[in-house]
Amino acid sequence: MITTTKGDMDESLLDKREGVVDNDHERTTWVEYWLDGELVHRSAHVTFKRNVFSQTAIGGFNG
Amino acid sequence: MANTQAMCTSFKKELMNAIHQFGAPTITSRTSLTAPTPDSFKAALYEATAGAVGAGTTVYTSSGEVSGTNYSAGGVDLTGAQDWIEPSSSGTTGFSTPTANIVFTNVTLTTAFDAVLIYNSTQGTKAVSVHTFGSQTITAGTLTLTMPANDATNALIRIA
């Protein structure tokens, strides 16, 4: 069963579309279910690849 | 202006004042607090066109935040026995990652969004970091943000 804007529906009644975005920054997969041309479900799964990084610096006394 | 991925500048300053408590260390008492409990953190989503969050974000803001079915303003709590894996280091890099994936369950978010702000809900909603991704919408579905491996190369937050 798939949760949709019209309530839970059997997957066999729906048109399923899937996609992937894979680059240096992220890998994202998504799945859509359509009913008679109407989007009734869309989920996405984002996996982070490039995350926040901070470089520390220290001062010296030899200026 | 777009949302931008960044470790929030204010967070870097606040680290020096030990404002954020990711783990549960034993510390030498300054006054009376020797065994602090970890803070609680939250994650909020931001619309792609808003350009509301980035390095200059100091606290959680509702400006530009998504809205929709089953999404509460302020976003979701990070979950786990403690929200972050106990901070660690390897080589010259310190790092930590949320304990669990961040999940927005059974939501409908029809306006495209492309960023998540992680902030400290215990300490006045002070900002930690912004993470961007390709624009998404969700319809009666689930958004899962999967955490990377918690190591010196991949952890969600790394300081070298």
Backbone of each chain as ProteinMPNN parsed JSONL, in Angstrom:
{"seq_chain_A": "MITTTKGDMDESLLDKREGVVDNDHERTTWVEYWLDGELVHRSAHVTFKRNVFSQTAIGGFNG", "coords_chain_A": {"N_chain_A": [[0.834, -1.189, 0.0], [0.426, 2.238, -0.714], [0.931, 5.421, 0.637], [-1.049, 8.107, -0.214], [-2.265, 11.223, -1.635], [-4.868, 10.681, -1.759], [-5.467, 8.907, 0.147], [-4.534, 5.626, 1.434], [-3.345, 3.537, -1.117], [-3.409, 0.743, -3.364], [-0.385, -0.292, -4.784], [-0.39, -1.308, -7.354], [-2.299, 0.046, -8.728], [-1.259, 2.392, -9.487], [0.879, 4.649, -11.351], [4.258, 4.327, -11.392], [7.154, 6.268, -10.926], [10.631, 6.782, -10.942], [13.74, 8.235, -9.839], [17.203, 9.315, -9.883], [19.666, 11.383, -8.49], [22.983, 11.906, -8.67], [25.885, 13.162, -7.619], [28.907, 15.041, -6.869], [28.139, 16.221, -4.57], [25.834, 15.143, -3.416], [23.749, 12.188, -3.089], [20.726, 11.488, -4.319], [17.668, 9.896, -4.222], [14.453, 9.493, -5.663], [10.942, 8.856, -5.595], [7.933, 8.665, -7.339], [4.371, 8.492, -7.447], [1.727, 8.272, -9.658], [-1.655, 9.009, -10.486], [-3.928, 8.717, -12.92], [-2.704, 10.871, -14.292], [-2.242, 12.625, -12.228], [-0.142, 13.714, -9.634], [0.227, 11.845, -6.79], [1.788, 10.932, -4.779], [4.998, 11.591, -3.502], [8.218, 10.886, -2.568], [11.475, 11.471, -1.151], [14.96, 10.765, -0.838], [17.754, 11.807, 0.569], [21.208, 11.63, 0.532], [23.907, 12.939, 2.101], [27.011, 14.016, 0.774], [29.154, 15.879, 0.601], [30.213, 17.687, 3.203], [29.946, 20.098, 5.919], [32.841, 21.894, 6.666], [35.405, 23.144, 8.589], [38.278, 25.051, 8.686], [40.74, 25.531, 10.972], [42.735, 28.206, 12.311], [45.727, 29.507, 13.691], [47.213, 32.184, 15.482], [50.434, 33.805, 15.395], [53.428, 34.944, 17.12], [55.359, 36.3, 15.889], [55.102, 38.549, 14.331]], "CA_chain_A": [[0.0, 0.0, 0.0], [1.157, 3.493, -0.82], [0.241, 6.594, 1.165], [-1.229, 9.099, -1.279], [-3.16, 12.332, -1.299], [-6.236, 10.153, -1.769], [-5.496, 7.802, 1.103], [-3.683, 4.491, 1.082], [-3.789, 2.894, -2.36], [-2.601, -0.377, -3.818], [0.641, 0.171, -5.713], [-0.682, -1.777, -8.712], [-3.229, 0.983, -9.368], [-0.565, 3.657, -9.697], [2.022, 4.721, -12.269], [5.426, 4.611, -10.559], [8.309, 6.877, -11.587], [11.755, 6.886, -10.012], [14.889, 8.948, -10.369], [18.405, 9.419, -9.051], [20.636, 12.453, -8.716], [24.225, 11.474, -8.023], [26.99, 14.039, -7.979], [29.897, 15.153, -5.807], [27.536, 16.855, -3.406], [24.754, 14.357, -2.815], [23.059, 11.149, -3.853], [19.317, 11.604, -3.976], [16.728, 9.069, -4.967], [13.063, 9.901, -5.445], [9.914, 7.99, -6.188], [6.627, 9.32, -7.493], [3.241, 7.684, -7.89], [0.748, 9.095, -10.361], [-2.962, 8.396, -10.732], [-4.634, 9.443, -13.98], [-2.025, 12.122, -14.599], [-2.11, 13.467, -11.037], [0.859, 13.272, -8.664], [-0.448, 11.558, -5.52], [2.796, 10.612, -3.766], [6.404, 11.795, -3.87], [9.169, 10.823, -1.458], [12.868, 11.647, -1.566], [15.952, 10.254, 0.118], [18.98, 12.55, 0.295], [22.409, 11.244, 1.273], [24.918, 13.986, 1.961], [28.383, 13.592, 0.505], [30.111, 16.935, 0.929], [29.643, 18.255, 4.413], [30.569, 21.359, 6.307], [34.213, 21.707, 7.111], [36.011, 24.405, 8.987], [39.723, 24.983, 8.88], [41.14, 26.451, 12.03], [44.02, 28.882, 12.133], [46.23, 30.09, 14.927], [48.099, 33.318, 15.278], [51.792, 33.67, 15.918], [53.949, 36.113, 17.83], [56.539, 36.769, 15.183], [54.7, 39.554, 13.355]], "C_chain_A": [[0.877, 1.25, 0.0], [0.308, 4.615, -0.219], [0.153, 7.641, 0.061], [-2.136, 10.228, -0.787], [-4.62, 11.883, -1.267], [-6.4, 8.994, -0.79], [-4.587, 6.672, 0.649], [-4.255, 3.791, -0.153], [-2.859, 1.74, -2.689], [-1.638, 0.107, -4.907], [0.308, -0.195, -7.162], [-1.62, -0.819, -9.454], [-2.543, 2.254, -9.84], [0.568, 3.519, -10.708], [3.231, 5.176, -11.462], [6.549, 5.199, -11.402], [9.4, 7.064, -10.542], [12.894, 7.662, -10.661], [16.028, 9.012, -9.373], [19.193, 10.654, -9.459], [21.893, 12.064, -7.961], [25.359, 12.361, -8.511], [27.96, 14.133, -6.801], [29.287, 15.608, -4.488], [26.546, 15.959, -2.669], [24.404, 13.154, -3.683], [21.608, 11.175, -3.389], [18.503, 10.673, -4.853], [15.317, 9.564, -4.665], [12.12, 8.922, -6.134], [8.598, 8.768, -6.216], [5.587, 8.27, -7.884], [2.179, 8.614, -8.457], [-0.538, 8.29, -10.56], [-3.698, 9.254, -11.753], [-4.036, 10.822, -14.219], [-1.836, 13.054, -13.415], [-1.064, 12.872, -10.093], [0.18, 13.073, -7.307], [0.533, 11.149, -4.417], [4.17, 10.948, -4.323], [7.234, 11.756, -2.595], [10.574, 10.996, -2.012], [13.783, 11.202, -0.44], [17.295, 10.881, -0.261], [20.103, 11.999, 1.16], [23.478, 12.303, 1.032], [26.286, 13.376, 1.673], [29.391, 14.634, 0.962], [29.544, 17.746, 2.088], [30.427, 19.459, 4.872], [31.894, 21.09, 6.998], [34.776, 23.067, 7.468], [37.488, 24.19, 9.263], [40.088, 25.989, 9.962], [42.485, 27.086, 11.704], [44.449, 29.451, 13.472], [47.179, 31.226, 14.6], [49.467, 33.046, 15.859], [52.246, 34.955, 16.582], [55.11, 36.77, 17.09], [56.208, 37.82, 14.14], [55.581, 40.766, 13.424]], "O_chain_A": [[1.928, 1.294, 0.638], [-0.877, 4.744, -0.525], [1.166, 8.016, -0.528], [-2.686, 10.185, 0.313], [-5.495, 12.615, -0.806], [-7.343, 8.207, -0.885], [-3.948, 6.76, -0.399], [-5.447, 3.494, -0.235], [-1.679, 1.754, -2.34], [-2.031, 0.822, -5.829], [0.68, 0.526, -8.088], [-1.717, -0.875, -10.68], [-3.153, 3.091, -10.504], [1.134, 2.443, -10.899], [3.236, 6.277, -10.912], [6.858, 4.682, -12.476], [9.13, 7.453, -9.406], [12.993, 7.732, -11.886], [15.843, 8.793, -8.176], [19.361, 10.928, -10.648], [21.864, 11.911, -6.74], [25.742, 12.31, -9.68], [27.838, 13.376, -5.838], [29.862, 15.398, -3.421], [26.438, 16.014, -1.444], [24.729, 13.117, -4.869], [21.306, 10.919, -2.224], [18.64, 10.669, -6.076], [15.026, 10.0, -3.551], [12.468, 8.263, -7.114], [8.216, 9.429, -5.25], [5.895, 7.291, -8.563], [1.785, 9.599, -7.832], [-0.515, 7.078, -10.771], [-4.048, 10.398, -11.466], [-4.756, 11.813, -14.335], [-1.323, 14.161, -13.578], [-1.096, 11.679, -9.792], [-0.375, 14.015, -6.741], [0.148, 11.035, -3.253], [4.476, 10.633, -5.473], [6.977, 12.507, -1.654], [10.837, 10.71, -3.18], [13.432, 11.255, 0.739], [17.892, 10.531, -1.279], [19.967, 11.912, 2.38], [23.898, 12.53, -0.103], [26.665, 12.358, 2.252], [30.369, 14.307, 1.633], [28.515, 18.408, 1.953], [31.453, 19.804, 4.285], [32.026, 20.171, 7.807], [34.628, 24.028, 6.713], [37.883, 23.268, 9.977], [39.767, 27.173, 9.853], [43.265, 26.554, 10.914], [43.611, 29.832, 14.289], [47.856, 31.221, 13.572], [49.638, 32.169, 16.706], [51.514, 35.944, 16.597], [55.757, 37.681, 17.606], [56.944, 37.977, 13.166], [55.384, 41.717, 12.667]]}, "seq_chain_B": "MANTQAMCTSFKKELMNAIHQFGAPTITSRTSLTAPTPDSFKAALYEATAGAVGAGTTVYTSSGEVSGTNYSAGGVDLTGAQDWIEPSSSGTTGFSTPTANIVFTNVTLTTAFDAVLIYNSTQGTKAVSVHTFGSQTITAGTLTLTMPANDATNALIRIA", "coords_chain_B": {"N_chain_B": [[19.191, 35.547, -3.734], [20.746, 32.46, -3.032], [20.123, 29.688, -0.776], [22.871, 28.666, 1.198], [25.396, 26.24, 1.718], [27.02, 25.798, 4.786], [29.167, 25.973, 7.672], [27.889, 27.607, 10.354], [28.883, 30.898, 11.028], [28.584, 32.076, 13.513], [28.434, 29.837, 15.087], [31.049, 28.883, 15.089], [32.28, 30.804, 16.668], [30.856, 30.415, 19.023], [31.658, 27.912, 19.778], [34.055, 28.355, 21.045], [33.213, 29.395, 23.392], [32.047, 27.289, 24.56], [29.319, 26.839, 24.218], [27.678, 25.055, 22.902], [26.599, 21.768, 23.443], [27.433, 18.872, 22.352], [28.141, 16.292, 23.109], [28.713, 14.23, 26.041], [30.793, 15.036, 27.998], [33.235, 14.701, 30.644], [34.067, 17.361, 32.616], [36.239, 19.883, 34.019], [35.146, 21.669, 36.78], [33.805, 24.92, 36.386], [32.046, 26.493, 37.719], [29.655, 25.105, 38.89], [28.833, 23.11, 37.191], [29.658, 20.081, 36.212], [29.167, 17.758, 34.861], [27.732, 17.914, 32.233], [24.623, 17.468, 30.514], [23.908, 16.405, 27.164], [22.94, 18.851, 24.699], [19.786, 19.527, 23.034], [18.877, 19.232, 19.624], [17.561, 20.557, 16.529], [16.108, 20.245, 13.214], [15.395, 22.165, 10.418], [13.628, 22.916, 7.392], [14.203, 24.75, 4.32], [12.915, 26.925, 1.837], [13.75, 26.879, -1.638], [13.892, 29.226, -3.085], [14.099, 31.165, -1.241], [16.527, 31.868, -0.004], [17.341, 32.11, 2.627], [19.058, 31.07, 4.555], [22.425, 30.425, 5.648], [25.971, 30.916, 5.941], [25.84, 33.2, 7.491], [23.723, 32.869, 9.183], [22.484, 33.015, 12.427], [20.671, 32.168, 14.346], [17.773, 29.968, 14.524], [15.365, 30.66, 12.039], [12.093, 31.578, 11.022], [11.662, 32.702, 8.638], [11.429, 32.088, 5.285], [11.2, 29.408, 5.741], [9.898, 26.149, 5.028], [6.43, 25.225, 4.595], [3.61, 23.178, 5.239], [1.488, 20.241, 4.972], [1.536, 18.329, 7.888], [4.016, 19.296, 8.603], [5.735, 20.902, 11.065], [6.366, 24.198, 12.189], [9.7, 25.071, 12.728], [10.651, 22.556, 12.452], [11.967, 19.201, 12.831], [12.912, 17.179, 15.681], [16.263, 16.173, 16.278], [17.163, 12.797, 16.742], [17.831, 10.031, 18.997], [19.87, 8.438, 21.523], [21.617, 10.389, 22.403], [21.711, 13.451, 20.573], [23.865, 13.845, 18.823], [26.595, 11.889, 17.667], [29.104, 11.026, 19.939], [31.506, 13.548, 20.013], [34.558, 13.211, 18.216], [37.995, 12.559, 17.261], [40.425, 12.347, 14.638], [43.622, 12.015, 13.436], [44.313, 15.281, 12.582], [41.773, 16.22, 12.688], [38.696, 17.091, 14.101], [35.414, 15.797, 14.689], [31.864, 15.228, 14.211], [28.601, 13.717, 13.93], [25.075, 13.697, 13.427], [23.232, 11.327, 15.377], [21.192, 9.811, 14.262], [19.402, 9.357, 11.131], [17.707, 12.134, 9.592], [14.322, 12.588, 9.494], [11.39, 13.401, 7.817], [8.211, 12.689, 8.099], [5.474, 11.526, 6.177], [4.684, 13.999, 4.939], [3.496, 16.887, 3.136], [4.935, 19.0, 0.986], [4.817, 21.43, -1.063], [6.1, 23.585, -2.17], [9.229, 24.114, -3.602], [12.184, 23.089, -1.918], [15.529, 23.361, -0.595], [17.399, 23.176, 1.426], [18.628, 22.435, 4.718], [18.562, 23.54, 8.011], [20.444, 23.041, 10.849], [20.03, 23.349, 14.252], [20.513, 24.475, 17.668], [18.302, 23.643, 19.985], [18.209, 23.76, 22.674], [19.855, 25.806, 23.451], [18.764, 28.51, 22.95], [18.005, 28.366, 20.229], [20.3, 28.545, 18.675], [22.267, 28.632, 15.713], [23.817, 25.929, 13.957], [24.676, 24.625, 11.501], [24.281, 24.696, 7.912], [22.94, 22.752, 5.356], [22.875, 21.954, 2.004], [20.998, 20.758, -0.868], [19.839, 19.251, -3.943], [16.899, 20.795, -5.307], [13.765, 19.874, -3.921], [10.443, 18.501, -3.753], [7.772, 17.262, -1.743], [5.145, 14.946, -1.709], [2.566, 13.793, 0.1], [4.379, 12.077, 1.305], [7.668, 10.926, 2.355], [10.555, 12.565, 3.491], [13.848, 11.761, 3.687], [16.86, 12.404, 5.228], [19.893, 11.232, 4.932], [22.523, 10.379, 7.042], [26.065, 10.859, 6.756], [28.998, 8.683, 6.885], [30.519, 8.626, 10.071], [33.309, 9.94, 10.252], [36.685, 11.23, 9.885], [36.766, 12.125, 7.31], [34.208, 12.22, 6.243], [32.211, 13.01, 8.068], [29.353, 14.867, 9.298], [29.897, 17.344, 10.445], [33.01, 18.821, 10.494], [36.117, 19.751, 11.821], [39.233, 21.023, 11.265]], "CA_chain_B": [[20.356, 34.834, -3.223], [20.396, 31.076, -2.719], [20.596, 29.097, 0.469], [24.256, 28.22, 0.998], [25.9, 25.296, 2.712], [28.089, 26.416, 5.582], [29.171, 25.947, 9.123], [27.496, 28.967, 10.679], [29.995, 31.644, 11.61], [28.331, 32.262, 14.943], [28.731, 28.56, 15.743], [32.502, 28.822, 15.305], [32.554, 31.644, 17.838], [30.234, 29.832, 20.214], [32.452, 26.757, 20.2], [35.087, 28.819, 21.977], [32.564, 29.658, 24.674], [31.443, 26.027, 24.997], [27.87, 27.023, 24.304], [26.988, 23.878, 22.372], [26.983, 20.516, 24.097], [27.11, 17.756, 21.474], [28.35, 15.032, 23.806], [28.558, 14.231, 27.497], [32.142, 14.903, 28.545], [33.516, 15.088, 32.035], [34.882, 18.563, 32.546], [36.609, 20.505, 35.278], [34.121, 22.639, 37.134], [34.072, 26.351, 36.417], [31.236, 26.921, 38.857], [29.065, 23.924, 39.492], [28.391, 22.144, 36.199], [30.792, 19.227, 35.861], [28.762, 16.643, 34.008], [26.577, 18.425, 31.487], [23.914, 16.584, 29.594], [23.943, 16.961, 25.811], [21.837, 19.702, 24.267], [18.877, 18.995, 22.017], [19.019, 19.938, 18.35], [16.464, 20.37, 15.595], [16.412, 20.455, 11.806], [14.303, 22.838, 9.722], [13.805, 22.967, 5.936], [14.058, 26.097, 3.766], [12.538, 26.991, 0.433], [14.888, 27.103, -2.526], [13.944, 30.6, -3.587], [14.11, 32.122, -0.137], [17.881, 32.337, 0.297], [17.244, 32.601, 3.997], [20.026, 30.494, 5.489], [23.795, 30.259, 5.17], [27.009, 31.151, 6.952], [25.475, 34.32, 8.346], [22.589, 32.535, 10.052], [22.922, 32.895, 13.82], [19.642, 31.418, 15.08], [16.66, 29.495, 13.7], [14.433, 31.681, 11.562], [10.929, 31.066, 10.301], [11.666, 33.33, 7.321], [11.863, 31.185, 4.224], [11.003, 28.006, 6.108], [8.807, 25.506, 4.32], [5.208, 24.939, 5.343], [2.785, 22.2, 4.548], [0.811, 19.232, 5.777], [2.326, 17.538, 8.84], [5.3, 19.931, 8.893], [5.587, 21.903, 12.123], [7.38, 25.254, 12.165], [10.83, 24.691, 13.581], [11.175, 21.282, 11.947], [11.912, 17.99, 13.651], [13.998, 16.928, 16.627], [17.221, 15.104, 16.033], [16.803, 11.721, 17.663], [18.894, 9.144, 19.451], [20.144, 8.543, 22.955], [21.964, 11.795, 22.346], [21.443, 13.824, 19.185], [25.087, 13.719, 18.038], [27.577, 10.899, 18.088], [30.094, 11.675, 20.789], [32.571, 14.122, 19.192], [35.778, 12.429, 18.201], [39.023, 13.131, 16.398], [41.341, 11.436, 13.961], [44.626, 12.899, 12.871], [44.141, 16.656, 13.062], [40.38, 16.605, 12.439], [37.627, 16.763, 15.037], [34.202, 15.606, 13.899], [30.674, 14.615, 14.786], [27.481, 13.525, 13.005], [23.869, 13.296, 14.151], [23.149, 9.896, 15.656], [20.211, 9.143, 13.391], [18.948, 10.099, 9.962], [16.662, 13.128, 9.848], [13.195, 12.09, 8.705], [10.124, 14.141, 7.834], [7.327, 11.592, 7.712], [4.107, 11.78, 5.685], [4.481, 15.438, 4.767], [3.299, 17.435, 1.8], [5.658, 20.266, 0.881], [4.671, 21.64, -2.507], [7.062, 24.596, -2.62], [10.553, 23.485, -3.643], [13.113, 23.44, -0.849], [16.858, 22.839, -0.936], [18.365, 23.348, 2.516], [18.231, 22.125, 6.087], [19.315, 24.222, 9.06], [20.515, 22.344, 12.124], [20.212, 24.358, 15.291], [20.509, 24.01, 19.056], [17.034, 24.074, 20.571], [18.41, 23.982, 24.108], [20.568, 27.07, 23.64], [18.195, 29.669, 22.26], [17.929, 28.066, 18.794], [21.53, 28.977, 18.0], [22.513, 27.875, 14.489], [25.025, 25.106, 13.853], [25.141, 24.455, 10.126], [23.299, 24.629, 6.829], [23.301, 21.741, 4.366], [22.032, 22.126, 0.827], [20.836, 19.616, -1.773], [19.009, 19.62, -5.072], [15.53, 21.16, -4.919], [12.826, 18.768, -3.768], [9.104, 18.65, -3.186], [7.269, 15.992, -1.213], [3.684, 14.843, -1.763], [2.089, 12.662, 0.915], [5.517, 11.16, 1.357], [8.675, 11.06, 3.399], [11.894, 13.049, 3.15], [14.875, 11.21, 4.568], [18.212, 12.938, 5.066], [20.753, 10.172, 5.456], [23.778, 10.901, 7.562], [27.266, 10.215, 6.218], [29.843, 7.978, 7.851], [31.072, 9.557, 11.064], [34.769, 9.841, 10.302], [37.377, 12.496, 9.637], [36.593, 12.512, 5.908], [32.808, 12.317, 5.808], [31.258, 13.403, 9.11], [28.547, 16.028, 8.918], [30.65, 18.531, 10.857], [34.43, 18.508, 10.667], [36.977, 20.902, 12.112], [40.633, 20.596, 11.174]], "C_chain_B": [[19.931, 33.452, -2.759], [20.765, 30.734, -1.286], [22.004, 28.574, 0.221], [24.695, 27.293, 2.113], [27.059, 25.903, 3.472], [28.021, 25.958, 7.025], [28.912, 27.39, 9.542], [28.619, 29.677, 11.429], [29.812, 31.826, 13.114], [28.655, 30.985, 15.716], [30.224, 28.437, 16.025], [32.889, 29.642, 16.539], [32.043, 30.966, 19.106], [30.96, 28.575, 20.691], [33.487, 27.169, 21.234], [34.511, 29.151, 23.347], [31.847, 28.425, 25.213], [29.931, 26.145, 25.158], [27.118, 25.772, 23.857], [27.515, 22.609, 23.032], [26.542, 19.354, 23.223], [27.159, 16.433, 22.236], [28.176, 15.175, 25.3], [29.929, 14.064, 28.152], [32.189, 15.146, 30.049], [34.464, 16.274, 31.991], [35.233, 19.055, 33.942], [35.63, 21.634, 35.583], [34.619, 24.069, 37.03], [33.273, 26.971, 37.566], [30.659, 25.679, 39.519], [28.756, 22.816, 38.494], [29.568, 21.295, 35.716], [30.434, 18.095, 34.924], [27.535, 17.051, 33.192], [25.919, 17.349, 30.643], [23.935, 17.216, 28.204], [22.734, 17.843, 25.531], [20.959, 18.951, 23.28], [18.958, 19.869, 20.766], [17.82, 19.631, 17.454], [16.927, 20.654, 14.174], [15.184, 21.042, 11.117], [14.642, 22.966, 8.235], [13.501, 24.363, 5.404], [13.814, 26.056, 2.269], [13.719, 27.417, -0.435], [15.01, 28.555, -2.955], [14.13, 31.622, -2.481], [15.498, 32.692, 0.133], [18.025, 32.8, 1.721], [18.367, 32.143, 4.905], [21.387, 30.271, 4.822], [24.762, 30.558, 6.295], [26.622, 32.245, 7.937], [24.302, 34.051, 9.269], [23.083, 32.328, 11.479], [21.945, 32.109, 14.686], [18.609, 30.912, 14.075], [15.796, 30.675, 13.284], [13.268, 31.013, 10.847], [10.844, 31.673, 8.905], [12.215, 32.361, 6.283], [11.681, 29.718, 4.55], [9.822, 27.42, 5.331], [7.565, 25.446, 5.213], [4.394, 23.942, 4.54], [2.211, 21.192, 5.524], [1.806, 18.423, 6.609], [3.745, 18.069, 9.064], [5.045, 21.002, 9.937], [6.704, 22.931, 12.011], [8.48, 24.908, 13.166], [11.411, 23.345, 13.204], [11.06, 20.152, 12.945], [13.102, 17.922, 14.603], [14.981, 15.935, 16.032], [16.985, 14.046, 17.105], [18.012, 10.854, 17.996], [19.09, 9.311, 20.947], [20.729, 9.919, 23.257], [21.956, 12.162, 20.874], [22.656, 13.659, 18.283], [25.923, 12.562, 18.572], [28.662, 11.632, 18.869], [31.237, 12.234, 19.936], [33.877, 13.358, 19.351], [36.814, 13.142, 17.347], [39.852, 12.019, 15.787], [42.353, 12.295, 13.224], [44.461, 14.289, 13.454], [42.701, 17.135, 12.936], [39.461, 16.155, 13.565], [36.327, 16.658, 14.261], [33.058, 15.031, 14.724], [29.57, 14.595, 13.731], [26.236, 13.215, 13.838], [23.755, 11.767, 14.262], [22.261, 9.161, 14.665], [19.929, 9.997, 12.162], [17.849, 11.083, 10.368], [15.496, 12.806, 8.916], [11.965, 12.984, 8.917], [9.077, 13.191, 7.237], [5.945, 12.083, 7.29], [3.79, 13.269, 5.596], [4.113, 15.74, 3.317], [3.889, 18.832, 1.78], [5.726, 20.587, -0.604], [5.598, 22.722, -3.047], [8.462, 24.005, -2.524], [11.456, 24.007, -2.521], [14.455, 22.792, -1.155], [17.869, 22.954, 0.199], [17.755, 22.913, 3.845], [19.159, 22.867, 7.036], [19.281, 23.353, 10.308], [20.827, 23.374, 13.189], [20.004, 23.759, 16.672], [19.255, 24.529, 19.753], [17.133, 24.256, 22.079], [18.986, 25.384, 24.361], [20.017, 28.155, 22.713], [18.14, 29.55, 20.75], [19.159, 28.548, 18.027], [21.87, 28.032, 16.843], [23.82, 27.103, 14.568], [25.524, 25.075, 12.413], [23.963, 24.404, 9.163], [23.807, 23.637, 5.797], [22.323, 21.84, 3.198], [22.007, 20.851, -0.008], [19.983, 20.091, -2.934], [17.57, 19.862, -4.649], [14.613, 19.94, -4.924], [11.443, 19.287, -3.423], [8.696, 17.271, -2.675], [5.743, 16.033, -1.245], [3.245, 13.595, -1.011], [3.188, 11.62, 1.078], [6.497, 11.508, 2.454], [9.969, 11.602, 2.809], [12.861, 12.473, 4.175], [16.211, 11.838, 4.228], [19.159, 11.953, 5.75], [22.101, 10.741, 5.862], [24.962, 10.152, 6.958], [27.979, 9.418, 7.306], [30.47, 8.994, 8.8], [32.582, 9.334, 11.173], [35.38, 11.169, 9.855], [37.205, 13.001, 8.216], [35.153, 12.877, 5.579], [31.837, 12.893, 6.828], [30.526, 14.69, 8.743], [29.233, 17.334, 9.315], [32.08, 18.118, 11.139], [35.205, 19.796, 10.897], [38.419, 20.415, 12.122], [41.563, 21.74, 11.538]], "O_chain_B": [[18.868, 33.296, -2.158], [21.6, 31.391, -0.665], [22.293, 28.085, -0.871], [24.41, 27.523, 3.288], [27.978, 26.461, 2.872], [26.958, 25.601, 7.532], [29.637, 28.296, 9.13], [29.222, 29.119, 12.346], [30.768, 31.739, 13.884], [29.099, 31.043, 16.863], [30.619, 27.942, 17.081], [33.718, 29.221, 17.345], [32.723, 30.951, 20.132], [30.885, 28.217, 21.867], [33.766, 26.431, 22.179], [35.235, 29.184, 24.342], [31.124, 28.506, 26.206], [29.347, 25.621, 26.107], [26.044, 25.47, 24.377], [28.723, 22.412, 23.158], [25.405, 18.894, 23.333], [26.317, 15.559, 22.028], [27.563, 16.132, 25.773], [30.186, 13.046, 28.794], [31.275, 15.732, 30.629], [35.538, 16.197, 31.396], [34.591, 18.68, 34.923], [35.333, 22.456, 34.716], [35.701, 24.402, 37.512], [33.756, 27.848, 38.282], [31.12, 25.256, 40.579], [28.449, 21.694, 38.899], [30.376, 21.747, 34.905], [31.308, 17.533, 34.264], [26.429, 16.576, 33.447], [26.576, 16.443, 30.131], [23.976, 18.441, 28.085], [21.646, 17.613, 26.058], [21.325, 17.895, 22.763], [19.09, 21.09, 20.852], [17.159, 18.601, 17.594], [17.994, 21.227, 13.955], [14.083, 20.5, 11.213], [15.808, 23.107, 7.869], [12.659, 25.076, 5.95], [14.415, 25.27, 1.538], [14.567, 28.206, -0.019], [16.116, 29.053, -3.166], [14.3, 32.811, -2.751], [15.631, 33.871, 0.463], [18.739, 33.763, 2.003], [18.61, 32.77, 5.936], [21.488, 29.977, 3.631], [24.408, 30.464, 7.47], [27.038, 32.213, 9.095], [23.925, 34.917, 10.059], [24.005, 31.545, 11.708], [22.349, 31.459, 15.649], [18.569, 31.359, 12.929], [15.53, 31.577, 14.079], [13.44, 30.009, 10.155], [10.051, 31.222, 8.078], [13.34, 31.878, 6.405], [11.978, 28.862, 3.716], [8.863, 28.127, 5.02], [7.653, 25.599, 6.431], [4.487, 23.882, 3.314], [2.419, 21.279, 6.734], [2.791, 17.903, 6.087], [4.581, 17.379, 9.647], [4.236, 21.905, 9.725], [7.857, 22.576, 11.767], [8.212, 24.507, 14.299], [12.535, 23.02, 13.588], [10.172, 20.143, 13.798], [14.149, 18.523, 14.365], [14.588, 14.977, 15.366], [16.646, 14.371, 18.243], [19.062, 10.938, 17.359], [18.535, 10.224, 21.557], [20.373, 10.542, 24.258], [22.166, 11.305, 20.016], [22.504, 13.363, 17.098], [25.949, 12.297, 19.774], [29.08, 12.728, 18.495], [31.878, 11.478, 19.207], [34.248, 12.924, 20.441], [36.543, 14.2, 16.78], [39.967, 10.919, 16.328], [41.982, 13.198, 12.475], [44.467, 14.463, 14.672], [42.433, 18.33, 13.064], [39.448, 14.982, 13.937], [36.149, 17.363, 13.267], [33.261, 14.434, 15.782], [29.602, 15.359, 12.766], [26.339, 12.533, 14.858], [24.136, 11.031, 13.352], [22.546, 8.028, 14.279], [20.184, 11.201, 12.152], [17.154, 10.881, 11.364], [15.662, 12.758, 7.697], [11.57, 13.274, 10.046], [9.066, 12.931, 6.034], [5.334, 12.928, 7.945], [2.772, 13.736, 6.106], [4.383, 14.956, 2.407], [3.408, 19.735, 2.466], [6.59, 20.077, -1.318], [5.857, 22.773, -4.25], [8.84, 23.46, -1.487], [11.481, 25.202, -2.223], [14.523, 21.8, -1.881], [19.072, 22.842, -0.036], [16.547, 23.008, 4.063], [20.38, 22.831, 6.887], [18.207, 22.972, 10.772], [21.758, 24.168, 13.056], [19.407, 22.694, 16.828], [19.161, 25.714, 20.072], [16.241, 24.84, 22.696], [18.65, 26.047, 25.343], [20.707, 28.647, 21.82], [18.223, 30.563, 20.056], [19.059, 28.917, 16.857], [21.777, 26.811, 16.968], [24.797, 27.558, 15.163], [26.663, 25.454, 12.137], [22.827, 24.115, 9.538], [24.974, 23.68, 5.409], [21.106, 21.814, 3.383], [22.871, 19.984, 0.124], [19.463, 21.207, -2.914], [17.073, 19.207, -3.734], [14.682, 19.093, -5.814], [11.293, 20.376, -2.869], [9.215, 16.249, -3.124], [5.129, 17.028, -0.859], [3.522, 12.474, -1.438], [2.934, 10.418, 0.995], [6.195, 12.283, 3.361], [10.42, 11.151, 1.756], [12.706, 12.678, 5.379], [16.646, 11.809, 3.077], [19.212, 11.861, 6.977], [22.732, 11.488, 5.113], [24.873, 8.955, 6.682], [27.616, 9.47, 8.481], [30.894, 10.074, 8.389], [33.061, 8.633, 12.065], [34.667, 12.106, 9.494], [37.465, 14.172, 7.936], [34.903, 13.74, 4.736], [30.714, 13.237, 6.458], [31.031, 15.502, 7.967], [29.15, 18.323, 8.587], [32.339, 17.196, 11.913], [34.965, 20.806, 10.236], [38.782, 19.517, 12.882], [42.783, 21.574, 11.52]]}, "name": "protein", "num_of_chains": 2, "seq": "MITTTKGDMDESLLDKREGVVDNDHERTTWVEYWLDGELVHRSAHVTFKRNVFSQTAIGGFNGMANTQAMCTSFKKELMNAIHQFGAPTITSRTSLTAPTPDSFKAALYEATAGAVGAGTTVYTSSGEVSGTNYSAGGVDLTGAQDWIEPSSSGTTGFSTPTANIVFTNVTLTTAFDAVLIYNSTQGTKAVSVHTFGSQTITAGTLTLTMPANDATNALIRIA"}
